[in-house]
Amino acid sequence: MKRIKKFLTEVKTELKKVSWSTKDELISATTVVLISVFLLALFIGACDFILSRLISVLIK
C-alpha cells in the first residue's frame, strides 16, 4: 500500500512540472491537425479513385 501511495505522490509531483498548452495553442494545433488529416484523406481518396479507374481500364 505504501508503494502505491508513493507512486501516486510522485505522479502528482511530476504533473505539476508539466507545461500545459494554452487554450489558443491547443485550438491552433488541433485545427492544423484536422486540416492536415482532411487533406491527406482527400489525397489518398483521389489516388485510390484514379488508380482503381486506371486498373479497370487496363484490365478491360
Distance bins in CASP14 RR format, pairs under 12 A and 6 or more apart:
PFRMAT RR
TARGET T0000
AUTHOR 0000-0000-0000
RMODE 2
METHOD distances of the structure
MODEL  1
1 7 0 0 0 0 0 1 0 0 0 0 0
1 8 0 0 0 0 0 1 0 0 0 0 0
2 8 0 0 0 0 0 1 0 0 0 0 0
2 9 0 0 0 0 0 1 0 0 0 0 0
3 9 0 0 0 0 0 1 0 0 0 0 0
3 10 0 0 0 0 0 1 0 0 0 0 0
4 10 0 0 0 0 0 1 0 0 0 0 0
4 11 0 0 0 0 0 1 0 0 0 0 0
5 11 0 0 0 0 0 1 0 0 0 0 0
5 12 0 0 0 0 0 1 0 0 0 0 0
6 12 0 0 0 0 0 1 0 0 0 0 0
6 13 0 0 0 0 0 1 0 0 0 0 0
7 13 0 0 0 0 0 1 0 0 0 0 0
7 14 0 0 0 0 0 1 0 0 0 0 0
8 14 0 0 0 0 0 1 0 0 0 0 0
8 15 0 0 0 0 0 1 0 0 0 0 0
9 15 0 0 0 0 0 1 0 0 0 0 0
9 16 0 0 0 0 0 1 0 0 0 0 0
10 16 0 0 0 0 0 1 0 0 0 0 0
10 17 0 0 0 0 0 1 0 0 0 0 0
11 17 0 0 0 0 0 1 0 0 0 0 0
11 18 0 0 0 0 0 1 0 0 0 0 0
12 18 0 0 0 0 0 1 0 0 0 0 0
19 25 0 0 0 0 0 1 0 0 0 0 0
20 26 0 0 0 0 1 0 0 0 0 0 0
21 27 0 0 0 0 1 0 0 0 0 0 0
21 28 0 0 0 0 1 0 0 0 0 0 0
21 29 1 0 0 1 0 0 0 0 0 0 0
21 30 0 0 0 0 1 0 0 0 0 0 0
22 28 0 0 0 0 1 0 0 0 0 0 0
22 29 0 0 0 0 0 1 0 0 0 0 0
23 29 0 0 0 0 0 1 0 0 0 0 0
23 30 0 0 0 0 0 1 0 0 0 0 0
24 30 0 0 0 0 0 1 0 0 0 0 0
24 31 0 0 0 0 0 1 0 0 0 0 0
25 31 0 0 0 0 0 1 0 0 0 0 0
25 32 0 0 0 0 0 1 0 0 0 0 0
26 32 0 0 0 0 0 1 0 0 0 0 0
26 33 0 0 0 0 0 1 0 0 0 0 0
27 33 0 0 0 0 0 1 0 0 0 0 0
27 34 0 0 0 0 0 1 0 0 0 0 0
28 34 0 0 0 0 0 1 0 0 0 0 0
28 35 0 0 0 0 0 1 0 0 0 0 0
29 35 0 0 0 0 0 1 0 0 0 0 0
29 36 0 0 0 0 0 1 0 0 0 0 0
30 36 0 0 0 0 0 1 0 0 0 0 0
30 37 0 0 0 0 0 1 0 0 0 0 0
31 37 0 0 0 0 0 1 0 0 0 0 0
31 38 0 0 0 0 0 1 0 0 0 0 0
32 38 0 0 0 0 0 1 0 0 0 0 0
32 39 0 0 0 0 0 1 0 0 0 0 0
33 39 0 0 0 0 0 1 0 0 0 0 0
33 40 0 0 0 0 0 1 0 0 0 0 0
34 40 0 0 0 0 0 1 0 0 0 0 0
34 41 0 0 0 0 0 1 0 0 0 0 0
35 41 0 0 0 0 0 1 0 0 0 0 0
35 42 0 0 0 0 0 1 0 0 0 0 0
36 42 0 0 0 0 0 1 0 0 0 0 0
36 43 0 0 0 0 0 1 0 0 0 0 0
37 43 0 0 0 0 0 1 0 0 0 0 0
37 44 0 0 0 0 0 1 0 0 0 0 0
38 44 0 0 0 0 0 1 0 0 0 0 0
38 45 0 0 0 0 0 1 0 0 0 0 0
39 45 0 0 0 0 0 1 0 0 0 0 0
39 46 0 0 0 0 0 1 0 0 0 0 0
40 46 0 0 0 0 0 1 0 0 0 0 0
40 47 0 0 0 0 0 1 0 0 0 0 0
41 47 0 0 0 0 0 1 0 0 0 0 0
41 48 0 0 0 0 0 1 0 0 0 0 0
42 48 0 0 0 0 0 1 0 0 0 0 0
42 49 0 0 0 0 0 1 0 0 0 0 0
43 49 0 0 0 0 0 1 0 0 0 0 0
43 50 0 0 0 0 0 1 0 0 0 0 0
44 50 0 0 0 0 0 1 0 0 0 0 0
44 51 0 0 0 0 0 1 0 0 0 0 0
45 51 0 0 0 0 1 0 0 0 0 0 0
45 52 0 0 0 0 1 0 0 0 0 0 0
45 53 0 0 0 0 0 1 0 0 0 0 0
46 52 0 0 0 0 0 1 0 0 0 0 0
46 53 0 0 0 0 0 1 0 0 0 0 0
47 53 0 0 0 0 0 1 0 0 0 0 0
47 54 0 0 0 0 0 1 0 0 0 0 0
48 54 0 0 0 0 0 1 0 0 0 0 0
48 55 0 0 0 0 0 1 0 0 0 0 0
49 55 0 0 0 0 0 1 0 0 0 0 0
49 56 0 0 0 0 0 1 0 0 0 0 0
50 56 0 0 0 0 0 1 0 0 0 0 0
50 57 0 0 0 0 0 1 0 0 0 0 0
51 57 0 0 0 0 0 1 0 0 0 0 0
51 58 0 0 0 0 0 1 0 0 0 0 0
52 58 0 0 0 0 0 1 0 0 0 0 0
52 59 0 0 0 0 0 1 0 0 0 0 0
53 59 0 0 0 0 0 1 0 0 0 0 0
53 60 0 0 0 0 0 1 0 0 0 0 0
54 60 0 0 0 0 0 1 0 0 0 0 0
END
